[in-house]
Amino acid sequence: EARTDTGARAPLERVMPAARCRRLAATWAISAIAVLSSRACAERSSSAVSDCAQLPIWPLPQHCEATVGHGRPLRLDGNFTIEYSGSSRRLRRAIRRYSTLVRYTISNVSLSGEVKTLRMVVDNEADAYPGWGTNTNHTVTVSATEAVVEAGSIYGAMYGMETFAQLTASGALDFERVMVNDWAARDYRSLMI
């Protein structure tokens, strides 16, 4: 139970809708995992990370390379934007959602940072629904000079934005450079009966 504005007891569902509560809980959990994972990576003695499990990403990507930052972490800029010059309406809607998520993440962290934009490069911008064999390959590269998501389709770009959001869930990146290359291990994602 929770208290309302008048101090009366009310079920939590009336104070905060269940769907919003679940989204907030998921965001907090991902942020906590990301912070703990990135701190563990920063404390490693070697500067190269070859084990994808050291990155704050779930599910684990197929391939990754990262260089641990020995100075201060790369921070997202307070005016961070996602650049996309293509024509996909679905991807533009996803970019709006992720822009809101990233701005919420950095709103309490910093006002100026090194990473100012995430550039989206998509090979196939067809707005068709995903189907059997849809290309979800994506590569996310983040360094002090650039942040880029390269994808084979708009759906790969959406997965790439999720990877970027998880990498930067704390508002900063404890690596000098990160490159994540991921693709679906199977041709199918799930089966609903």
C-alpha positions as CSV (number, residue, x, y, z in Angstrom):
1,E,0.0,0.0,0.0
2,A,1.0,3.6,-0.5
3,R,-0.2,7.0,0.7
4,T,-2.2,9.4,-1.5
5,D,-1.8,13.2,-1.5
6,T,-4.3,13.4,1.4
7,G,-2.4,10.9,3.5
8,A,-5.0,8.1,3.1
9,R,-3.9,4.6,2.4
10,A,-4.4,3.4,-1.2
11,P,-3.4,0.4,-3.2
12,L,-0.1,1.0,-5.1
13,E,-1.9,0.5,-8.4
14,R,-4.0,3.6,-7.8
15,V,-0.9,5.7,-7.1
16,M,1.2,4.4,-9.9
17,P,-0.1,2.2,-12.8
18,A,1.3,-1.3,-12.8
19,A,2.8,-1.0,-16.3
20,R,4.7,2.2,-15.3
21,C,5.8,0.6,-12.1
22,R,7.2,-2.4,-14.0
23,R,9.0,-0.2,-16.5
24,L,10.6,1.9,-13.7
25,A,11.6,-1.3,-11.9
26,A,13.2,-2.7,-15.1
27,T,15.0,0.6,-15.7
28,W,16.4,0.7,-12.1
29,A,17.5,-2.9,-12.3
30,I,19.3,-2.4,-15.6
31,S,20.9,0.8,-14.2
32,A,22.1,-1.0,-11.1
33,I,23.5,-3.9,-13.1
34,A,25.2,-1.5,-15.5
35,V,26.8,0.5,-12.7
36,L,28.1,-2.6,-10.9
37,S,29.3,-4.3,-14.1
38,S,31.1,-1.1,-15.3
39,R,32.8,-0.6,-11.9
40,A,34.0,-4.2,-11.9
41,C,35.4,-3.6,-15.4
42,A,37.2,-0.4,-14.3
43,E,38.9,-2.3,-11.5
44,R,40.4,-4.9,-13.8
45,S,44.2,-4.7,-14.0
46,S,44.4,-5.2,-17.8
47,S,43.2,-2.5,-20.2
48,A,41.5,-4.8,-22.7
49,V,38.2,-6.5,-22.2
50,S,37.7,-9.5,-24.4
51,D,34.9,-11.2,-22.3
52,C,31.5,-9.8,-23.3
53,A,30.3,-10.8,-19.8
54,Q,32.3,-7.8,-18.5
55,L,30.1,-5.4,-20.3
56,P,26.8,-4.2,-18.8
57,I,24.7,-5.8,-21.6
58,W,22.0,-8.4,-21.5
59,P,21.6,-10.7,-23.3
60,L,25.3,-11.2,-24.0
61,P,26.4,-10.1,-27.5
62,Q,28.0,-12.4,-30.0
63,H,31.2,-10.3,-30.2
64,C,32.7,-7.3,-28.3
65,E,35.9,-5.4,-27.9
66,A,36.4,-2.8,-25.2
67,T,39.3,-0.8,-23.8
68,V,39.0,0.1,-20.1
69,G,39.3,3.8,-19.5
70,H,42.2,4.8,-17.1
71,G,41.0,8.4,-16.8
72,R,37.5,9.7,-16.1
73,P,34.7,7.9,-17.9
74,L,33.1,9.0,-21.1
75,R,30.0,10.9,-20.2
76,L,26.9,11.6,-22.3
77,D,26.3,15.3,-23.0
78,G,23.2,16.9,-21.5
79,N,22.0,17.8,-25.0
80,F,22.6,14.3,-26.3
81,T,20.7,13.5,-29.6
82,I,20.3,10.6,-31.9
83,E,20.9,11.4,-35.6
84,Y,19.0,9.6,-38.3
85,S,18.5,11.0,-41.8
86,G,16.5,8.0,-43.2
87,S,12.8,7.7,-44.0
88,S,11.6,4.8,-41.7
89,R,8.6,5.9,-39.6
90,R,9.0,2.9,-37.3
91,L,12.6,3.7,-36.6
92,R,11.8,7.4,-36.0
93,R,9.3,6.4,-33.4
94,A,11.8,4.1,-31.7
95,I,14.4,6.9,-31.8
96,R,11.9,9.2,-30.0
97,R,11.4,6.5,-27.3
98,Y,15.1,5.9,-26.8
99,S,15.9,9.6,-26.8
100,T,13.4,10.0,-23.9
101,L,15.0,7.1,-22.1
102,V,18.5,8.4,-22.5
103,R,17.6,12.0,-21.5
104,Y,15.9,10.6,-18.4
105,T,19.1,8.6,-17.6
106,I,21.4,11.6,-18.0
107,S,19.1,14.2,-16.4
108,N,20.6,13.7,-13.0
109,V,24.1,12.9,-14.0
110,S,25.9,15.6,-16.0
111,L,25.4,18.7,-18.1
112,S,28.4,18.3,-20.4
113,G,30.1,15.3,-21.7
114,E,32.1,13.9,-24.6
115,V,29.4,11.8,-26.3
116,K,27.0,14.3,-27.9
117,T,25.3,12.3,-30.6
118,L,24.5,8.7,-31.6
119,R,24.6,8.4,-35.4
120,M,22.3,5.8,-37.0
121,V,23.5,4.0,-40.2
122,V,20.9,1.6,-41.6
123,D,21.4,-0.5,-44.8
124,N,17.7,-1.5,-45.4
125,E,15.1,1.0,-44.3
126,A,12.0,-0.9,-45.3
127,D,9.2,-0.5,-42.8
128,A,7.9,-4.0,-43.3
129,Y,7.1,-6.1,-40.2
130,P,9.9,-8.4,-39.1
131,G,9.6,-12.0,-40.4
132,W,11.6,-15.1,-40.8
133,G,15.1,-14.2,-41.7
134,T,14.8,-10.5,-40.9
135,N,18.4,-9.1,-40.6
136,T,18.9,-7.9,-37.0
137,N,22.7,-7.6,-37.2
138,H,24.0,-4.5,-35.6
139,T,27.3,-3.0,-34.6
140,V,27.6,-0.3,-31.8
141,T,30.8,1.7,-31.6
142,V,31.3,4.2,-28.8
143,S,34.5,6.3,-28.3
144,A,35.5,9.8,-27.3
145,T,35.1,11.0,-30.9
146,E,31.9,9.2,-32.0
147,A,29.0,6.9,-31.2
148,V,27.5,5.0,-34.1
149,V,25.0,2.2,-34.6
150,E,25.4,0.4,-37.9
151,A,22.6,-2.0,-38.8
152,G,21.3,-4.2,-41.6
153,S,17.7,-3.2,-41.0
154,I,15.6,-0.9,-38.9
155,Y,15.1,-3.8,-36.4
156,G,18.9,-4.2,-36.1
157,A,19.0,-0.5,-35.5
158,M,16.4,-0.8,-32.7
159,Y,18.5,-3.6,-31.1
160,G,21.6,-1.4,-31.4
161,M,19.8,1.4,-29.6
162,E,18.9,-1.0,-26.8
163,T,22.6,-2.0,-26.6
164,F,23.7,1.6,-26.4
165,A,21.1,2.4,-23.8
166,Q,22.4,-0.5,-21.6
167,L,26.0,0.5,-22.1
168,T,25.2,4.1,-21.0
169,A,22.5,3.3,-18.3
170,S,24.6,5.1,-15.7
171,G,25.0,8.2,-17.9
172,A,28.7,7.4,-18.4
173,L,30.8,4.7,-20.0
174,D,33.8,3.4,-18.0
175,F,35.6,2.5,-21.2
176,E,37.8,4.5,-23.6
177,R,36.3,2.6,-26.6
178,V,33.6,-0.1,-27.0
179,M,32.6,-2.0,-30.1
180,V,29.7,-4.5,-29.9
181,N,28.8,-6.7,-32.8
182,D,25.6,-8.7,-32.3
183,W,23.2,-10.8,-34.4
184,A,20.5,-13.3,-33.7
185,A,21.9,-16.7,-32.8
186,R,18.7,-18.3,-34.3
187,D,16.4,-17.4,-37.1
188,Y,13.5,-17.2,-34.7
189,R,12.9,-15.1,-31.6
190,S,10.0,-16.8,-29.9
191,L,7.0,-19.0,-30.4
192,M,3.6,-18.2,-28.9
193,I,1.1,-21.1,-28.6
